[in-house]
Amino acid sequence: MIKRCLYLLAAGLAMPILAQGNTLNLPADATIDVHVIETLTLDTTTPEQADVLLQPIASQGATHQLPDYCLITATASLIDQQVRITANTLTCIEPTGDAPEIFSAEISATGRESNGDFGIDACTSMSNGACQSATLTPEHHFTLELGQALAIEPQDNPSARINEQRRRAGDDNDDTSSDTSPSN
């Protein structure tokens, strides 16, 4: 599953991100349309799941859009007749030349249906007026509403430093190899 997420992040490297001056900014009450990456099923025996992966999607209904190469982790809970989503972290990669920038931070956001209703309507089995089972599929798009503004600075990118060291070492080897000529 982690490989799959990394592929999704890598696939999005061709798209720009909402970063200004090397900071990813989102205002309080910003809304972002998302979907689950893998089908999620909750029921009365397993009413909660942590570390649910969400992916932003392009949409006309949201106030802000994040590129596909952002991932959001969330906790999903079956409460009453809805799935309640609480987002925990946001991680994005922004390509900048040879050294992509990584943005990662904790966030506070809750899930709403696209029509603005609190919670996600995903109940698949009712009994005595209570939801017994709910399934949320990747085709079901919903909205996350941020509880507070975000200003995320880029994180240290060790792979960028390693790649730079390799390029320097390669340049040094090229310089020394061109100085050697066969002697007679």
C-alpha positions in Angstrom: 0.0 0.0 0.0 2.9 2.4 0.8 4.4 1.7 -2.7 1.1 2.6 -4.2 1.0 5.9 -2.3 4.5 6.7 -3.4 3.6 6.1 -7.0 0.7 8.5 -6.6 3.0 11.1 -5.2 5.5 10.6 -8.0 2.9 10.8 -10.6 1.9 14.2 -9.5 5.4 15.7 -9.8 4.4 17.2 -13.1 1.8 19.5 -11.5 2.3 22.8 -9.7 1.3 23.3 -6.0 -0.3 26.1 -4.1 3.0 27.4 -2.6 4.0 31.0 -2.4 7.6 31.9 -1.6 8.4 28.3 -0.6 5.5 28.1 1.9 2.3 26.1 1.3 -0.6 28.4 2.5 -4.2 27.5 3.1 -6.6 29.9 5.0 -8.9 28.9 7.9 -12.2 27.5 6.6 -10.7 26.5 3.3 -12.4 23.6 1.6 -10.6 20.9 -0.4 -12.4 18.1 -2.3 -11.0 14.6 -1.7 -11.6 10.9 -2.0 -10.4 7.8 -0.2 -7.6 6.0 -2.1 -8.8 2.5 -1.1 -12.4 1.4 -0.3 -13.1 1.8 3.4 -15.7 -0.3 5.3 -16.8 0.4 8.8 -19.4 -1.5 10.8 -20.6 -2.0 14.4 -17.7 -4.4 15.1 -15.1 -2.0 13.6 -16.6 1.5 13.9 -13.3 3.4 13.5 -10.2 3.2 11.4 -7.0 5.4 11.7 -4.6 6.3 9.0 -7.1 6.4 6.2 -5.4 7.9 3.1 -7.2 10.7 1.2 -6.2 12.2 -2.1 -7.2 15.7 -3.2 -9.2 16.0 -6.4 -9.8 18.9 -8.8 -13.3 20.3 -8.3 -15.3 23.4 -8.9 -17.1 23.2 -5.5 -14.0 23.6 -3.3 -12.6 27.0 -2.3 -9.0 25.6 -2.7 -7.4 22.8 -4.7 -4.3 20.8 -4.0 -2.6 18.8 -6.7 -2.8 15.0 -6.9 0.6 14.5 -5.3 -0.6 15.5 -1.9 -1.8 12.8 0.6 -3.9 13.4 3.7 -4.2 11.0 6.6 -7.4 10.9 8.5 -9.4 8.9 11.0 -12.8 7.6 10.0 -15.6 6.8 12.5 -19.0 5.4 12.1 -21.2 7.6 14.2 -25.0 7.6 14.0 -25.8 7.3 10.3 -22.7 8.8 8.9 -18.9 8.3 8.5 -17.1 11.1 10.3 -13.7 12.0 8.8 -11.1 13.9 10.8 -8.0 14.8 8.9 -4.7 14.6 10.8 -1.7 15.2 8.4 -1.0 16.7 5.0 2.0 15.8 2.9 2.8 17.3 -0.5 5.7 17.3 -2.9 6.5 20.2 -5.1 8.9 19.8 -8.0 11.5 22.6 -8.1 14.2 21.7 -10.6 16.3 18.7 -9.5 15.3 19.0 -5.8 11.6 18.6 -5.0 10.4 20.3 -1.9 8.4 18.3 0.7 5.7 20.0 2.7 4.3 18.1 5.7 2.3 19.2 8.7 -0.5 18.3 11.1 -3.8 19.7 10.1 -7.3 20.0 11.6 -10.1 19.4 9.1 -13.4 17.6 9.1 -15.3 15.8 6.3 -18.5 17.1 4.8 -20.6 15.9 1.9 -20.2 18.0 -1.2 -23.5 19.7 -0.4 -22.1 21.0 2.9 -23.8 18.5 5.3 -21.6 17.4 8.2 -20.4 13.8 7.9 -20.2 11.5 4.9 -23.4 9.7 3.7 -22.0 6.2 3.1 -24.4 3.9 5.1 -25.0 0.6 3.3 -27.0 -1.3 6.0 -29.5 0.1 8.4 -31.3 -1.7 11.3 -33.7 -0.1 13.8 -32.8 3.4 12.5 -29.0 3.0 13.1 -26.3 2.4 10.5 -24.9 -1.0 10.9 -22.3 -0.8 8.0 -20.9 2.0 5.8 -18.7 1.8 2.8 -16.8 4.7 1.3 -15.3 4.1 -2.2 -12.8 6.2 -4.2 -15.6 7.2 -6.5 -17.3 9.0 -3.6 -16.0 12.6 -3.5 -16.4 14.7 -0.4 -15.1 17.9 1.1 -12.6 18.6 3.9 -13.0 21.9 5.7 -10.0 23.2 7.6 -10.4 24.3 11.2 -7.4 26.6 11.1 -5.1 28.3 8.7 -2.0 26.5 7.5 1.4 27.9 6.5 3.8 25.0 5.9 7.5 25.5 5.3 9.3 23.0 3.2 11.0 20.1 5.1 14.5 19.0 4.8 15.0 16.8 1.7 17.9 14.3 2.3 17.5 12.8 -1.1 18.1 16.2 -2.8 21.4 16.6 -0.8 22.5 13.0 -1.8 21.7 13.7 -5.5 23.7 17.0 -5.3 26.7 15.1 -3.8 26.5 12.5 -6.6 26.4 15.3 -9.2 29.4 17.0 -7.7 31.3 13.7 -7.5 30.4 12.9 -11.1 31.6 16.4 -12.2 34.9 15.9 -10.3 35.4 12.5 -12.0 34.7 14.0 -15.5 37.3 16.7 -14.9 40.0 14.3 -13.8 39.3 11.8 -16.6 39.6 14.5 -19.3 43.1 15.5 -18.0 44.6 12.1 -18.6 45.8 11.4 -22.1 47.8 8.4 -23.4 51.5 8.9 -23.3 53.8 7.4 -25.9 
